Amino acid sequence: MIIHTATFVKSSPTLKDCPPTLRPEFGFIGRSNVGKSSLINMLTGWSKLAKTSVQPGKTRTINHFMINGTWYLVDLPGYGYAKVPLKLRDNWIKATGNYILKRENLVSLFVLLDPRHKPQKLDLEFMEFLGTNNVPFARVFTKADKLSKLALDRSIDLYNNEMLKMWESLPVTFITSAINGNGRDEILGYIEESINNFSNGS
């Protein structure tokens, strides 16, 4: 897939504020500071499409970006640590949960994971939540350039071993780097194939 255009459409505080469900959507989500905005910018080739920040919890709304005029890339609020009032954080969680469970044209979620850390309980619980609710998702290990290949393989093995304690099989997995572009073609290819399947009703 070649990205010709990437345009910000709107920020929605709740599910009912989101754009009409006319086109397939792919959501990106992960713990705060996992490198989500950098990955989105790398995938689209637009360096400032999604705003990056060193401050965790920067994304506070459901943000839709129109790609090639045919599908939406959706930047979702991160889960986990964020220096915001508890009530506001709960509102984010509720809005994101409603989007994930009820958005009819959501084709797949990309769950971003930082391989520099051991498997986090929050990440494992979130993926279990997706599996329990039959929400299609893929794992995306970010910041691969920060680790040696050996360390990266060990980190992914730890995640695999933890998940296989409860899962019969592992989800589709991508290894990425916003610095050198690793994983870009693979993710875009996956999106293209998923859109074709979605359009064909399979």
C-alpha positions as a Python dict, from the first residue, in 0.01 Angstrom:
ca = {
    (1, 'M'): (0, 0, 0),
    (2, 'I'): (121, 349, -90),
    (3, 'I'): (1, 636, 128),
    (4, 'H'): (-94, 926, -97),
    (5, 'T'): (-293, 1138, 148),
    (6, 'A'): (-334, 1147, 524),
    (7, 'T'): (-570, 1405, 668),
    (8, 'F'): (-690, 1477, 1020),
    (9, 'V'): (-1071, 1455, 1030),
    (10, 'K'): (-1182, 1512, 1388),
    (11, 'S'): (-1130, 1443, 1758),
    (12, 'S'): (-1423, 1277, 1932),
    (13, 'P'): (-1467, 1266, 2311),
    (14, 'T'): (-1722, 981, 2287),
    (15, 'L'): (-1833, 711, 2044),
    (16, 'K'): (-2143, 901, 1935),
    (17, 'D'): (-1922, 1193, 1824),
    (18, 'C'): (-1719, 978, 1583),
    (19, 'P'): (-1757, 1011, 1204),
    (20, 'P'): (-2023, 802, 1027),
    (21, 'T'): (-1936, 432, 993),
    (22, 'L'): (-1892, 446, 617),
    (23, 'R'): (-1530, 334, 585),
    (24, 'P'): (-1314, 64, 747),
    (25, 'E'): (-1115, 172, 1052),
    (26, 'F'): (-794, 59, 1219),
    (27, 'G'): (-727, 165, 1576),
    (28, 'F'): (-389, 217, 1743),
    (29, 'I'): (-367, 183, 2119),
    (30, 'G'): (-115, 113, 2393),
    (31, 'R'): (15, 222, 2729),
    (32, 'S'): (114, 585, 2759),
    (33, 'N'): (452, 670, 2605),
    (34, 'V'): (476, 346, 2404),
    (35, 'G'): (558, 540, 2086),
    (36, 'K'): (213, 546, 1929),
    (37, 'S'): (227, 889, 1767),
    (38, 'S'): (575, 824, 1629),
    (39, 'L'): (457, 495, 1478),
    (40, 'I'): (151, 659, 1319),
    (41, 'N'): (369, 930, 1167),
    (42, 'M'): (613, 669, 1036),
    (43, 'L'): (337, 458, 881),
    (44, 'T'): (172, 749, 703),
    (45, 'G'): (493, 927, 606),
    (46, 'W'): (364, 1253, 757),
    (47, 'S'): (602, 1354, 1033),
    (48, 'K'): (357, 1574, 1221),
    (49, 'L'): (26, 1400, 1156),
    (50, 'A'): (-5, 1272, 1513),
    (51, 'K'): (135, 1494, 1787),
    (52, 'T'): (418, 1337, 1981),
    (53, 'S'): (491, 1430, 2339),
    (54, 'V'): (719, 1329, 2626),
    (55, 'Q'): (419, 1382, 2854),
    (56, 'P'): (229, 1055, 2907),
    (57, 'G'): (-144, 1062, 2839),
    (58, 'K'): (-132, 1327, 2568),
    (59, 'T'): (-401, 1163, 2353),
    (60, 'R'): (-732, 1225, 2528),
    (61, 'T'): (-985, 1181, 2249),
    (62, 'I'): (-1064, 937, 1968),
    (63, 'N'): (-877, 1089, 1674),
    (64, 'H'): (-972, 999, 1316),
    (65, 'F'): (-735, 1041, 1022),
    (66, 'M'): (-854, 976, 666),
    (67, 'I'): (-599, 776, 465),
    (68, 'N'): (-610, 782, 85),
    (69, 'G'): (-974, 887, 109),
    (70, 'T'): (-1071, 523, 166),
    (71, 'W'): (-1004, 423, 530),
    (72, 'Y'): (-958, 568, 876),
    (73, 'L'): (-656, 540, 1098),
    (74, 'V'): (-776, 597, 1455),
    (75, 'D'): (-544, 721, 1729),
    (76, 'L'): (-696, 605, 2059),
    (77, 'P'): (-619, 731, 2412),
    (78, 'G'): (-346, 532, 2580),
    (79, 'Y'): (-423, 323, 2884),
    (80, 'G'): (-225, 317, 3204),
    (81, 'Y'): (-35, 597, 3369),
    (82, 'A'): (-143, 953, 3303),
    (83, 'K'): (-118, 1259, 3527),
    (84, 'V'): (-481, 1360, 3501),
    (85, 'P'): (-774, 1367, 3744),
    (86, 'L'): (-920, 1021, 3808),
    (87, 'K'): (-1265, 1117, 3676),
    (88, 'L'): (-1120, 1241, 3348),
    (89, 'R'): (-915, 924, 3309),
    (90, 'D'): (-1225, 712, 3375),
    (91, 'N'): (-1407, 905, 3102),
    (92, 'W'): (-1129, 821, 2856),
    (93, 'I'): (-1147, 453, 2949),
    (94, 'K'): (-1524, 445, 2908),
    (95, 'A'): (-1515, 623, 2572),
    (96, 'T'): (-1237, 401, 2440),
    (97, 'G'): (-1408, 86, 2566),
    (98, 'N'): (-1732, 182, 2395),
    (99, 'Y'): (-1546, 249, 2073),
    (100, 'I'): (-1364, -85, 2082),
    (101, 'L'): (-1671, -291, 2163),
    (102, 'K'): (-1938, -112, 1961),
    (103, 'R'): (-1773, 44, 1655),
    (104, 'E'): (-1919, -155, 1367),
    (105, 'N'): (-1656, -64, 1109),
    (106, 'L'): (-1353, -128, 1331),
    (107, 'V'): (-1161, -388, 1133),
    (108, 'S'): (-869, -438, 1370),
    (109, 'L'): (-680, -287, 1662),
    (110, 'F'): (-304, -255, 1676),
    (111, 'V'): (-191, -302, 2037),
    (112, 'L'): (148, -138, 2085),
    (113, 'L'): (398, -296, 2323),
    (114, 'D'): (740, -173, 2438),
    (115, 'P'): (982, -468, 2427),
    (116, 'R'): (1231, -287, 2652),
    (117, 'H'): (1011, -384, 2947),
    (118, 'K'): (906, -725, 3071),
    (119, 'P'): (544, -824, 2994),
    (120, 'Q'): (322, -575, 3173),
    (121, 'K'): (12, -694, 3357),
    (122, 'L'): (-192, -409, 3210),
    (123, 'D'): (-99, -505, 2852),
    (124, 'L'): (-173, -872, 2910),
    (125, 'E'): (-508, -794, 3072),
    (126, 'F'): (-604, -559, 2789),
    (127, 'M'): (-527, -820, 2522),
    (128, 'E'): (-722, -1077, 2724),
    (129, 'F'): (-1015, -833, 2728),
    (130, 'L'): (-996, -806, 2348),
    (131, 'G'): (-982, -1181, 2306),
    (132, 'T'): (-1273, -1240, 2543),
    (133, 'N'): (-1483, -993, 2345),
    (134, 'N'): (-1374, -1126, 2004),
    (135, 'V'): (-1214, -797, 1902),
    (136, 'P'): (-961, -858, 1620),
    (137, 'F'): (-617, -724, 1706),
    (138, 'A'): (-249, -747, 1620),
    (139, 'R'): (51, -694, 1846),
    (140, 'V'): (302, -426, 1749),
    (141, 'F'): (635, -422, 1927),
    (142, 'T'): (771, -68, 1901),
    (143, 'K'): (1119, 84, 1943),
    (144, 'A'): (1294, -227, 1810),
    (145, 'D'): (1600, -13, 1732),
    (146, 'K'): (1656, 33, 2106),
    (147, 'L'): (1743, -334, 2157),
    (148, 'S'): (1984, -586, 2012),
    (149, 'K'): (1824, -864, 1809),
    (150, 'L'): (1897, -1112, 2087),
    (151, 'A'): (1738, -893, 2354),
    (152, 'L'): (1439, -823, 2129),
    (153, 'D'): (1384, -1194, 2060),
    (154, 'R'): (1404, -1270, 2432),
    (155, 'S'): (1152, -998, 2513),
    (156, 'I'): (903, -1124, 2254),
    (157, 'D'): (953, -1481, 2378),
    (158, 'L'): (859, -1365, 2728),
    (159, 'Y'): (535, -1216, 2592),
    (160, 'N'): (463, -1529, 2392),
    (161, 'N'): (520, -1756, 2690),
    (162, 'E'): (294, -1547, 2913),
    (163, 'M'): (14, -1532, 2657),
    (164, 'L'): (29, -1901, 2569),
    (165, 'K'): (-60, -1978, 2930),
    (166, 'M'): (-414, -1868, 2837),
    (167, 'W'): (-423, -1841, 2458),
    (168, 'E'): (-446, -2132, 2213),
    (169, 'S'): (-257, -1932, 1951),
    (170, 'L'): (-83, -1596, 1927),
    (171, 'P'): (-215, -1293, 1739),
    (172, 'V'): (-51, -1148, 1430),
    (173, 'T'): (267, -974, 1541),
    (174, 'F'): (475, -690, 1395),
    (175, 'I'): (815, -557, 1498),
    (176, 'T'): (863, -188, 1428),
    (177, 'S'): (1091, 109, 1460),
    (178, 'A'): (979, 465, 1397),
    (179, 'I'): (1345, 556, 1353),
    (180, 'N'): (1439, 324, 1067),
    (181, 'G'): (1094, 237, 933),
    (182, 'N'): (1103, -131, 1020),
    (183, 'G'): (762, -297, 1000),
    (184, 'R'): (601, -25, 788),
    (185, 'D'): (548, -232, 473),
    (186, 'E'): (427, -531, 674),
    (187, 'I'): (163, -332, 867),
    (188, 'L'): (40, -147, 559),
    (189, 'G'): (20, -477, 371),
    (190, 'Y'): (-182, -626, 656),
    (191, 'I'): (-417, -326, 651),
    (192, 'E'): (-462, -353, 274),
    (193, 'E'): (-543, -722, 293),
    (194, 'S'): (-781, -663, 587),
    (195, 'I'): (-964, -389, 395),
    (196, 'N'): (-1011, -625, 100),
    (197, 'N'): (-1151, -895, 329),
    (198, 'F'): (-1375, -640, 503),
    (199, 'S'): (-1507, -510, 171),
    (200, 'N'): (-1576, -862, 51),
    (201, 'G'): (-1762, -942, 371),
    (202, 'S'): (-1526, -1215, 480),
}
